[in-house]
Amino acid sequence: MWQVWLVIAGVFFVAEAITIGFLLFWFGIGALLAMISSFFTDNLIIQTTIFVVSSTLLLFLTKPFLKKFSVRKEDETVTNAYSIINKTGIVTKDIDSISGLGQIKIGSEVWSAKSFDSSNIPKGTKITVVDIDGVKAVVDTKAPSIV
């Protein structure tokens, strides 16, 4: 029976290498512990219990430890183009939805821009960046700004 547990552990380790996150590794360790128990007993219920209990304990006992080293979404610093989303600026060249032309200024940076609702926005209008589409800022005149 130890061969079966070894194959199961191998499947979990390969699946862990393919997926994002750190979940299946503990099931692989649990399968290895069940494999070790198969050397001492032939009882499949005991082996399966060792697998389930050890995998569950490892999963829950290491979760606080892993949280300390993982980067949470809200801790990430937004950089580059996405840093201007929700910021306000001013139209410096008319935004024309037909020709695809238009520029805005946010702080000291000038960006190519297009309208959120495909409307034309005249020069001097206060806008808010709602998204980034390729290299253009998608702007709206009605969106509330966060900054």
VEXDREN-2710 file (C-alpha; in Angstrom, 1 decimal):
% VEXDREN-2710
k/r/px/py/pz
1/MET/0.0/0.0/0.0
2/TRP/3.0/2.3/0.5
3/GLN/3.4/2.6/-3.3
4/VAL/-0.2/4.0/-3.6
5/TRP/0.5/6.7/-0.9
6/LEU/3.8/7.6/-2.7
7/VAL/2.0/8.1/-6.0
8/ILE/-0.7/10.2/-4.2
9/ALA/2.0/12.3/-2.6
10/GLY/3.7/12.7/-6.0
11/VAL/0.4/13.8/-7.6
12/PHE/-0.1/16.4/-4.9
13/PHE/3.4/17.8/-5.2
14/VAL/3.2/18.0/-9.0
15/ALA/-0.2/19.7/-8.7
16/GLU/1.3/22.2/-6.2
17/ALA/4.0/23.1/-8.6
18/ILE/1.5/23.8/-11.3
19/THR/-1.0/25.9/-9.2
20/ILE/-0.8/29.2/-7.5
21/GLY/-1.0/29.2/-3.7
22/PHE/0.4/26.9/-1.1
23/LEU/-2.4/24.4/-0.3
24/LEU/-1.7/21.0/-2.0
25/PHE/1.8/20.7/-0.5
26/TRP/0.3/19.9/2.9
27/PHE/-1.8/17.1/1.4
28/GLY/1.4/15.7/-0.2
29/ILE/3.1/15.7/3.2
30/GLY/0.0/14.0/4.7
31/ALA/0.2/11.3/2.0
32/LEU/3.9/10.8/2.9
33/LEU/3.0/10.4/6.6
34/ALA/0.3/7.9/5.6
35/MET/2.9/6.0/3.5
36/ILE/5.1/5.8/6.6
37/SER/2.2/4.5/8.7
38/SER/1.6/1.8/6.0
39/PHE/4.9/0.3/7.0
40/PHE/3.5/-0.3/10.5
41/THR/-0.1/-1.2/9.8
42/ASP/-2.1/-2.6/6.9
43/ASN/-5.3/-1.0/8.2
44/LEU/-6.5/1.4/5.5
45/ILE/-8.7/3.3/7.9
46/ILE/-5.8/4.1/10.2
47/GLN/-3.7/5.2/7.2
48/THR/-6.5/7.4/5.8
49/THR/-7.1/8.9/9.2
50/ILE/-3.4/9.8/9.5
51/PHE/-3.6/11.4/6.0
52/VAL/-6.6/13.4/6.8
53/VAL/-5.6/14.5/10.3
54/SER/-2.0/15.4/9.4
55/SER/-3.0/17.3/6.3
56/THR/-5.6/19.3/8.1
57/LEU/-3.4/20.1/11.1
58/LEU/-0.5/21.1/8.8
59/LEU/-2.8/23.3/6.7
60/PHE/-4.3/25.2/9.7
61/LEU/-1.2/25.3/11.9
62/THR/1.0/26.8/9.2
63/LYS/-1.6/29.3/7.9
64/PRO/-0.7/32.1/10.4
65/PHE/3.0/31.6/9.6
66/LEU/2.4/31.8/5.9
67/LYS/0.3/34.9/6.2
68/LYS/3.2/36.7/7.8
69/PHE/5.3/36.2/4.6
70/SER/2.6/36.6/2.0
71/VAL/1.8/39.9/0.2
72/ARG/-1.8/40.9/0.6
73/LYS/-3.6/42.7/-2.2
74/GLU/-4.2/45.8/-0.1
75/ASP/-0.5/46.1/0.8
76/GLU/0.6/46.2/-2.8
77/THR/1.8/49.6/-4.1
78/VAL/0.2/50.5/-7.4
79/THR/2.8/51.7/-9.9
80/ASN/3.1/52.9/-13.5
81/ALA/0.0/53.6/-15.5
82/TYR/-2.4/52.1/-12.9
83/SER/-1.3/54.6/-10.3
84/ILE/-3.4/57.3/-12.0
85/ILE/-6.7/55.5/-11.8
86/ASN/-9.2/57.5/-9.7
87/LYS/-7.1/60.6/-9.9
88/THR/-8.4/63.9/-11.3
89/GLY/-6.8/65.9/-14.1
90/ILE/-7.6/68.3/-16.8
91/VAL/-8.1/67.9/-20.6
92/THR/-5.2/69.6/-22.4
93/LYS/-6.3/68.6/-26.0
94/ASP/-9.9/67.9/-26.9
95/ILE/-10.8/64.3/-26.5
96/ASP/-12.5/63.2/-29.8
97/SER/-14.0/59.7/-29.7
98/ILE/-14.2/59.5/-33.5
99/SER/-10.5/60.3/-34.3
100/GLY/-9.3/58.7/-31.1
101/LEU/-7.3/61.8/-30.2
102/GLY/-7.0/63.6/-26.9
103/GLN/-4.7/64.3/-24.0
104/ILE/-5.0/64.9/-20.3
105/LYS/-2.7/66.2/-17.6
106/ILE/-2.5/64.7/-14.2
107/GLY/0.0/66.4/-11.9
108/SER/3.0/66.9/-14.1
109/GLU/2.3/63.9/-16.4
110/VAL/0.6/64.1/-19.8
111/TRP/-1.4/61.1/-21.0
112/SER/-3.2/60.1/-24.2
113/ALA/-6.8/59.7/-23.3
114/LYS/-10.2/58.6/-24.5
115/SER/-13.7/59.0/-23.1
116/PHE/-15.4/56.4/-21.0
117/ASP/-18.7/56.8/-22.7
118/SER/-17.3/57.7/-26.2
119/SER/-18.4/61.3/-25.8
120/ASN/-16.3/64.3/-26.9
121/ILE/-14.7/66.2/-24.0
122/PRO/-13.4/69.8/-24.7
123/LYS/-10.1/71.2/-23.6
124/GLY/-10.1/72.6/-20.0
125/THR/-12.7/70.1/-18.7
126/LYS/-11.9/68.5/-15.3
127/ILE/-11.9/64.7/-15.6
128/THR/-11.3/61.6/-13.5
129/VAL/-9.3/58.6/-14.8
130/VAL/-11.5/55.5/-14.4
131/ASP/-9.4/52.8/-16.2
132/ILE/-6.4/52.2/-18.4
133/ASP/-6.9/50.8/-21.9
134/GLY/-3.6/49.9/-23.5
135/VAL/-1.6/53.1/-23.4
136/LYS/-4.6/55.4/-23.0
137/ALA/-6.3/56.7/-19.9
138/VAL/-10.0/56.2/-19.9
139/VAL/-11.6/59.3/-18.4
140/ASP/-15.0/60.4/-17.3
141/THR/-16.3/63.8/-16.4
142/LYS/-18.9/62.5/-13.9
143/ALA/-16.9/60.0/-11.9
144/PRO/-16.1/61.0/-8.3
145/SER/-12.4/61.2/-7.6
146/ILE/-10.8/59.5/-4.6
147/VAL/-7.7/61.8/-4.5
END
